[in-house]
C-alpha cells in the first residue's frame, strides 16, 4: 500500500482560515449517517452539521487536566473538551502521497471553484428501509456474502474509559454488481439524531450503509486534501488518565488514523488503479501475461 498519512486539521487551519478551502466553505462540516450511528452530535434531516476534532491538545492549569479542541456544530467556533469524549467526529486530513498528482487530475471543480477529488471509499449513508429489508433477507438467506474486507470501529462508544475496537464486515450481493458493497451495522443505542432518509436511530436496529467514494477538498496553497464530510465518531482523542504527553502524534487518535482508518479508506485502491490501467492498455496486459507465462 502507498505511504498514506492521515492527521486532523489544526486550529489555525480551520478557525484562522489558513486553508483557502475553509475561507470558501466556512468551518461547518456535514456528518455522514455513520457519524450519527456511532454517537456523533449531528443535526437532523437536511441540517447535517456536526462537531469534529482538531489536532490541538492543551494542558489546562485551572482544571489540572488535558483538553482537546473541537469545532462546534452550532457556532462554528473552537471549544475544549476532555480527550476521552467520543462525540466529536473525525474529519481526516490527508497529507501528500506518491501518485497524488494523477489523482488530482481526475477531480472536478464545484460551484465555489474548489477542486473535489473522489479517492478511497468508506461506509457513509444508510439505505432506505425498503432496501434494508431486502438486504437483510439476502443476508439471512446467505446471498449477501463477505468481501473479505473489514472496517474498524469502537464498540464502547458510551464509556469514557473503554476503547474496544471491533471489525465490521463488508458485504456484496452474490448475483449482482460487485461494486455494490455495504456494511451491516447494529445500533449500539438509541440517539436523538436522525439519518439522512429521516429514519430514527433505535438500539438494536439493523442498518445497512453503502460503501461509497470519499470526497476530498484540495487546498492548492497547502497541497493538502481535507475530507469534505466528517466520516466517523466514537473515537476518543486519548485517555487523559494515562496521557503522559500532549503531543498529538502520541495519541490514541493518531494511532487509529494511521493503523486502521488508512487501511479502511485505501485498501484495494492500488489494485483498482492497476486494473483500470490495464483495461485502458489491453496490449500491455497481454504482454505482461505472456512474459509471466514464459517464466
N, C-alpha and C positions, 0 to 999 in steps of 0.2 A: 504494500500500500504506500502511496505517496506520503511524504512527510508533511502532514497537516498539523496545524497547531491552532486550537481554539482558546479564546480568552473572553473576558467580558469588557464592555466599554467602561472608560473611566468617567469621573465626574466632569472633567474638562471637556472630554469628547462630546458628552451629552448636554449637560446643563450650560456649560460655557460655549457650546456650539463650535467646538474646534473642528468637528466633522461637518463638511459642507452639506452633506445629505441631511443632517439634523436641522440646519438652517432652513432647508426647504420643507422638510416633513414635520418639524417640531419634535418634541421629546416623547409625545404619546406613542404607544405601541399596542397593537392588537394582539390578543392571545388566542391560540387555537383551542379547539374543543379539548384536546389533551391537557392543556393548561388547566382548564376548568375541572376535568375529571381527576387530576392529581392535586387538587386542593388550592389552586391559584385563585387570587382575587380577580374577578373578571366581570365586566358589565354584561347586562342581559341583552339578548336578541341582537339588534343591529349595533349596539354600543359594546364593542369587544375590548375596550382599553383595559390594560392590566398593569400591575406592579411588576417591575423587573429589577434584578440585581445589577449593581455595577461591581467593579473590581476593587473598590475602596473599602478598607477596614481601618478604623482608628481606635485608639485606646482612650476612653473617657475617664478622666481622673475623678470626676464628681460621682460617678457610679461604680468606679473600680471594675469596669468591665470593657470588653471589646464590643464595638458596634460596627455593623456593616451598612453600607449605603445602598439604598434602593430608590428607584424613581417611582413616584406616586402615580397611580392611575387616575386620580381625581384632579390634582393640582399641577401635575407635570413638574413637580419640584423634587428636590433630593431630601430624603429623610433617613435617619439612622434607626437600625433595628438590631436585635440580638442576632448574631450569626447562625443561631440554631433555628431561627424562623424558617419555615418551609413554604410560606405563602408566595413570596416574590418568585417570579418565573425566570427562566434562563433565556436571554436573548443573545445568542452567541455572536462573537466577532471572529472572523476567520482571517488569519494572517496570510501574507503572500506565500504561494507554494509553486513548485515546479509545474509548468503547464498552465498556469493561471491566465496567461495572455491568450491562449487558444480558447479557454472557457469564456473569457470576456467577449470574444468575437461573436459568440452565439447569443449575447444578451440583447435586450431591447430597451428603448428609452420610453419612459412613461410620460404622462402629461406635464410633469414638472421638469422633464429633461434629465431625470436621473436614470442611470443605467441599471436595469434589473437583470439579474442572472439566475436562472434555474440550475441548481447544481446540488447533487446528492438528493436523498429522499428520506422522509420521516412520516410516521402516522400523525395526521393533523386534525381532520374533521370527521365527525361521526356521520354515518349514512342514515337514511330515513328509517322510520320504524318498519315500514313495509320491507325494505331491503334487509334490515336487521333480521326480521322473521325468516326471510328466505335463506340468508347466510347461516343462521342458527340451525335451520332444518338440514342444510347441507352438511354442517359441522357434525350434527348428531348422526347423520347417515354415512359419514365418512367420505363425502365427496368434496369436502373442503380440507385440503391437506397442507401440512407444514412445508415451507420452502427450504427450511434449514437455517434461516436467519432469525435472530432474536434481537429484542430491544431491551436495554437495561433501564429499570426504573426503581423507585423506592417503595417498599411495601408499607412501611410505618410512616405515613405522612402526618399522622396526628401527634406522635410522640416528639418531644423536643430533645430527646437524648438518643433514641434508637435510630440507626441508619442501616436498614437491611435491604440490600439490592436484590432484585429478582429479575429473571429473564422472561420476557413475554414473547411468545412465538408469533411469527409472521405466517399467514396462510394465503393460499391461492386456490382458485377453482380448478378442479381436475379437467373439466371438459370445455373450458373457455380460455380467453386470452390470458397468457402467463404474466402479463404486466399489470394485471389487476390484483393487487395484494392488500391484505388487511391484517389488523391485529384484533383479537377478541379480548375486550377489557371489561373486567368486573369491577364496578364502582365500589371502593372500599367504605364509603359512607355517603350520606345524602348531603347535597350542597344547595345553597340558595340560588346560585348562578344557574343559568340555562345554557343549553347548547345552541349552536347556530340555527338549527332547524326547529327551534322553540321546544325542545324536549327537556323535561325535568331530569335532574340527576338524583336517582334513588339508590340507596345502599343495596348492594347485591344484584342490581340490574346489569344485564349484559349489553355492552355497546360495541359495535364494530366501527373501527376507524380506518379509513382508507389511507394507504401509504402513497404520498404524493411528493412531487419535486419541491424542494425548499427554495424559496425565493430570497436572494441576497441583494442588498443595495450596495453599489460600488461607489466608494469615495475616491475620486481621482486624485485629490490633493494628498491624501494619506496613503493611497494604494492599499485600501482595506475593504473587506466585504463584511457588512453588518446584516444579520438576519432581519428581514422586513417584519416578521412576526416573532413574538415570544413562542417558544416551542414546548416547554415542559416546566412544570412546577414540582414541588415535593422534595427538592434537594436543598439541604442546608448549606450555608456558606462554610461553616465549620462548627465544631463543638467547642464553645468557649471554655468549658470546664477542663479541656485538655489542651487548649490552644497555648502554645509556647512562643508563637511568633505572629506578628501582624502582617507578614509577607503573604500576599495573595498567592504566590507561586507554591506555597506550602500548605494551602488549604484543601479541605475535602472537595470543594468546588472544582479547583484546578485538576485534581485527580480524576474526578468524574468526567470533566470535559474532555480530557485527552487520553483517558484509558477506555472510556465507554462511549461517550457521545460521538467522538470522532469516528469510531468503528460503525456505530449505528447509522450515521449520516452518509458515510462514504464507502462502506464495504460494498464491493461489487461495481463501483463506478469505473474503475480501470478496465474491468472485463467488458463492460458495456461500451466504453470508448474504443477498445481494441476490436470488438465485434463490429461496431459501426464503421470503423476504418476499413476493415477487410471487406465489408459489404460494398463499400464505395470503390474498392480496388480488387475486384474478383481475380484478375490475372495474378496479382501479387499473392493472393490467398492460395491459388493453385501452385505457385512457385514454392511457397513455404511448405505446402503439404508434400510435394514431390521430394523436396530436399530432406524432410524428416523421414520419408519412406525409404530413401536410399541408405540412411544411417541404420 
